[in-house]
Amino acid sequence: MALILKNARYLNEMNGTWTARQDDILIDGNTIKEIGSLEHLYSDHEVWDVKNLLIMPGLINGHQHTPMSLLRCYSDDLPLMDWLNKKMLPAEMKMTSEDRYWGAMLSMAEMIKSGTTAYADMYIDMDTIAKAVQETGIRASLARGMIAMDSNYSDRIEESRQLVERWHGSAEGRITAMVAPHSPYMCPPDFLSDAVKLAKELDVPLHTHLAETSDERVMIQERHGMSPVQYLQAAGFFEDTRVVLAHGVHFTEEDLSILESVKGGIIHNPVSNAKLGCGTSNVVELKKRGLKVGLGTDGPGSASTLDMFMEMKAAAWMQKLLHEDASSLSAHEVLTMATQNGAEILGIGKETGSIEPGKKADLLFLNMNQPHLLPAHHDASLLVYAAAGQDVDSVMIDGKIVMKNRELLTMDEEKVMFEAKQSAENLLRRL
């Protein structure tokens, strides 16, 4: 039996402006089938009266490392390279598969409860993370993060191949896969070229960290005599590929000229970049150059929060400060970055990112009847500047309600929190 969302007040984008409309929405299986006056169908289907909620497309977190939730606030107030090399990598090397499972589950619980319906993950032991995705019902683009500091890297290439072959299109289509050489500074030229060849062979996107810090630029210039963007270009990274480029903080004019024609785009991570002192991506300039920009949280080990409403606020605030112009990045533009743009960059834009017939039913239901969300002069501004993840009342992913009235329905929240806490404590004892 299909489901009708009765009295649905929903927010959608048209010609750059997000406006609210009032209709009924018919969901058949995992798909939005019809929007309009559907009273004549009420007797034939299950009906959910949602008149007290505001509906919007699910948020897309374009860059994440889910098991790092176990290391939330473990190594704060350090520069990126110290944070990574002195604290995070040594701890991650001690993680067990069980640790990674419960870390991933904790991240997915947090993401769903704060309105994320689809996300991109880059880590190791991706079979374990894919299992968590299957169980929780979230939509995910998964990639084995690959590091190669020497010539012996064939196992990582093979793991990436197996991930794509095993999981791409699985979980009723909720799981897609990518190939993810970690970053220019952790991938020598031959390895990077082999990763690009694999992505082209398997016809999946490439996902990498790029131009996150000024140190990265200096490092690549000293090693290879070029910028990180030029280094990727030399490996064929932008030729006949779709790319998911996380961060994009430190670009030159020549870098931007190279990137103007890419298929895919930049995933902006404002909270993580600010917290690690990396700087902020010039989103306004990227948009002027025709680049598509989405939003991500980065891992909870750096950002500390997976709340995409916080990322939306930070994205808008930081551009206004960077350009000393309150109009530089509007709430409407930020909402598009967090939904449609993110979906298109991940290659799932035909399935999700907006509310329209034919799209998958990935929806958020927000409780707007709260002191901090009244009065409702402009819904888009309220969502970006005033709302928080805790305002999400219910979540639907792929036509299935995975949270209702703040209760997670696809996982035992108390067990997930208990097991994740135990895993974190055990992990620190092994260091």
N, C-alpha and C positions, 0 to 999 in steps of 0.2 A: 504494500500500500504506500502511495506517495504521501508527502507531507506538504500541507499548505501553511505558510506563515501568514496569518491573518493580521490585517492592520499594520503591515510592515512599513515602518518609517526608516528608509534606508538612504545611505549617503553614497553617491557615485560621482565620478568625474566626467565632465563634458567640456571640451575646448578649454582645458586648463583650469576650470572652476569646479569645485566640489559643492554640490547642492543636495538637499534632502528632498525625497519624494515619498509619497504615501500610496502604497498599492498592496495587493496580495502577491506572494511569491510561491510558486509551485515547484517543489523539489522532488524529482523522480529519481530514485536511486542515489547516485552521487552527483547529479547534474541539475542545475537550474533550468527548468523546462519552460516556464511561462511566468511573466510578470504582468499584472493588471487586475481588473475586477474579476474575482474568481468565486464569488458567492455561489454561483450555480454548481460548483464542484465540491462544496463543503461536505455534502452528504456522502460523497464517494471516497473521501480521503481523511486521513488524520489531520486535525487542525490544531495549530498552536497560536493562540492570540498573543502577539508580541507588542501590543499597543504602548506599553510603558518602557520600551527599549529602543535604542537607536542601533541600527544595523550598519556595518561597514565591511568592506572586503578584509579578509585576514591579512595580517602583517607578514612581510617577507623579510626574514633575517638573513642577509646575503653572505655572512661570513662568521663562522663560529667554530669552537673547539670544545665539544660538549663535556668530555671527561674532566676538563680543567675546573669544573665546579668544585671538585674536591680540594682545590687549591685557592679558593676564593679568599682574598685578603691575607694570603700567606706571605706574599713578598711585595708589599706596596712601597711606594715612595722611592723607587729606583729607576735609573735610566733603562731604556729598553734592553740594551745588550747585557747589562749587568743582571737585570730581571730575568732575561732568558737564559744566559749561560751559567750564572752562579746559583740561581734558585730554581727556576722552572724545569729546565732540562734534567738536572740531577734528580729532582723529585719524580718527574714523569718516567724516568728510566726504571724507577722502583715500583711503578704501578703494575698490578696484576690485571688479568682479563676481567676478573670480578670487580676490581676497583673501577675499571673503565666502564663497565656495564652500569654500576650504580651511579657513577658520575654523570653518565649520559642520561640515565633516567631522571636524575635530579634536575638536570638542565631542561629536559623536555617538560617536566612538570612545571618548572618556572616559566618556560616559554609559553606553554598553553595557557597557564593562568594569567599571563599578561598579554595575551592576544596574538601570539605568533602562530600561524598555521602552516608555514613552510619555511625551511631554513637550509643553509649550506654548511656542511661539516667537513673539516679537514683534520684528520688524525691518523693514528695507527690502529690495528686490530679492528678494522671496519666491519667485519662480520658481526662482532659483538654489538657495535653501535647500530647496525642494520636490524639486529634482533630487537633492540629497544624501540626503534622506529616502528617496526611491525606491531609491537605490542601496544604502543601508546596511540597509534593512529595519526601521528603527525606526518606531514609531507616533507621529504628531505632529498637534497642533492648531496650525495656522499662522495668523498675522495680520500684516498690514502695519501697522507702528506709524506712526500718523499724528500729525504736528505741524502746527499752523496758527497762525502768529503774526500773520497778516493775513487779509484777506477772499478772497485768491486761493488757494483750496484744492481746487478741483474735481478736479484731477489726482489728489490723494491718495484722494479718495472713489472715483474711477473705478478706480484701482489696486486698492483693496479689493474693489470689485465684481468685477473681473476675476479676482482671486485666488480668491474664493469660487466663481465660475462655472467656473473652469478646474480647480480642485484639490479642492473639497469632495467627499469620497467616492471619491477616486482612489487609486491604488496599492493595489488590491484592498481598498479601504475603510480602509487604514491612515491616510490623510490626511483630516483634517477642517479646516474653516476658521472663523475668527472675524473680527469687525470690531473694530479696536483704536485708538480715540483714545488717544493716549499717556498723558495725565494731565490733571487739571483745570487745572493751571497752564500747560499748553502748548496748550490748546484753548479758543478763544473761544466764547461761547454759541451762535451760529448754526452754527458748525462742529460743535460737540458734538451739537446737535439733529439735524443732517443725518446724522451717524454713527449715532445711535440709530435714525433712520428707516431707514437702509440695513440695519442688523442685523435690524430687524423685517420689512422687506420680504423679505430673503433667508432669514429664519428661522434665524439663526446666533447664537451667543453674542457678548456684548461683553466685551472684555478691556482692562483699564486699570490703571495704577498709581494707588493711592489712599491718602492719609493716611500717606505714608511718613515725612515729617519734620514737626517743629513749624514750620519755616519755610514749608512749604506751606500750613499752616493760616493763618498770618499773611498770606501773599500773597493767598490767595483772599478772606479777610475784608476786606482793604484794597481789592481790586479790585471785589468783588461784594457785600460786606456779608453774607456767609454762610459756612458751613463748606464744605469740599470735598464732603462727602456731600450737603449741602443743594444745592450747585451742580449735582451730577449729578442729583439728584432733580428739580430745576427743568427739566432738559433731557429728562425722561422716561426716564432711564437705568434705572430699576427697575420700569417699567410693562410687563408682558407680555414680559419679556426674561429670558434666562439671563445671569448676569454672573460674570466671573472677575476678582476684585478683588485685585490683588497688593499685599502688605504689610499694610495695615490696622493701623498702629501707633498713630496719634493720633486716637482717636474720643472724642466727648463722649457724655453720656447721651442727648441728642437724636439724635445720629448712630446710636447703637445701636438706638433705637426705630424709626428709619427702615429700618434694615437687617434687622430681625428677620424680615421677610416676603419677603426676596429669594429668587429661585430661582438657584441656583449657590452661590457662597460666597467665602471669603477664602483666598488662598494666602499662607501664612506663610513668610517668608524669613529665618530667624533668623540665619544666618551673615552674609549681606550686611548686614542691619540692624545687627548688632553691629559689624561691621568698619567701617561708615561712620558709626558713632556715632548712628544714627537712633533708638535705643530698641528696645524689643521689644513686639510685639503681645501683648495680654493674652488669650491663647488660652483660658484658663479662663473668663473672662467672656464671650467670644464663644460658647463652647460652652453656657454657662448660658442665653444668650439664644436658643438654638436655631439659631445660625448654623453651617453646615458649614465646617470648616477643613481645608485640605490643605496640602501642603508644596511648596516650590520652592527652587531654589538662587539665583535671579536669574542674571544673566550672569556668566561667569567673569572679566569685567573688574572686578567688584566683589567677588564672593564668593571668587574665585581657585580654588575647587574646585567640581566638579560632582558630588561624591560625596554621594548622598542619605543614606547611612549617617551622614555627618557632620551633615547637617541634622537627622536624627532625634535624635542626641545633643544637639545644640544646642537643639532645640525643648524637649526634656525638661529639660535643665539650667537653661535660662533661666526657665522657668515656676516651677521649684522655688526659684530665687533670688528671682524677682519676688515670690512669695507667701510666701517663707520657710517652705515646706511641701513636704517630700519626696514627699508623696502627691498633689500638685496636678495633675500630668499623668503618667499611668502609661505604661510601655512598651507596653502593649496599646493604649492610646489613640493613641500616636504611630504605631504600625504601621498602624492604621486610617487615620490622616491621610495616610500616605505611599502608601497603596494605594487602598482603596475610596473614601475621601473625595475624593482627587484625581481619580479617574476620574469620579465623579459630578459634581463641579464642572465638569469639562471637557465633560460631556455624553456621555461614553463609558462610563458605568457599567454599561450593559446588555451591554457587550462585554468589559470587562476589569476588573481590580481584585480578583478573588477566584478561587479554584480550585473550579469546580463545572461539572457538565455544562451545555453550551450556551454557556459563555463561551469567548472566544478563548484559545488556548494561549499566554499571555504569562507565562513562568515563569523564575524564577531557581533555579539549582542551586548551593548553597553548600557549600564544603569546611569542615566543622566539626571535622575531626580535626587541630586545631592547638593549640599550647600556650595561646594567649590565648582559646580558646573551650572550654576544658575546666576543670572538669567541667560537664556540661550539666544544671544543676539546673532552669533555666527558659529555654526556647528564646526566648520573646519578649524577655526581659531581655537575653539574650546578643546578640541581633540589634541591639537598640537601643543598649546600653551598651558592648558589647565588640567587635562585628564592624565591619569596614570594607569599602569597595568592593573591595579587593584579595582578599577572601575569596570573591568570586563566581567559581565555577569555570566555569560554562556559562550561557548565556542562550538562551531560546527566545522569539521574537516572532511572533505570528500563525501558530503551528505550525511555524515554521522555525528551526532552530538557527543562530543568528548568531554565537555564540561557544562554543567547546568546549575545555575544558582550558586556558582563558585565551587561546586563539588566536582572533582575529577572522576570520570566514569570509566576510564580505560586503565587506571592504575590505582593501587592502594597508596595514597599520598603519605600516610603515616609510616608505612613500611619503607617506602622509598627514602624518606628523610632519615629514618633510623639507620637503614643499611648504608646510606651515603656517609652519615656521620661516623659510623663504625669503620668504614673503609678509609676515610680521611685520617682517623686517629691511628689506625694500623699502618697506614702509609708513612706517616711522620715518624713512627717508632722504628721503621726500617731504614731511615736516612742516617 
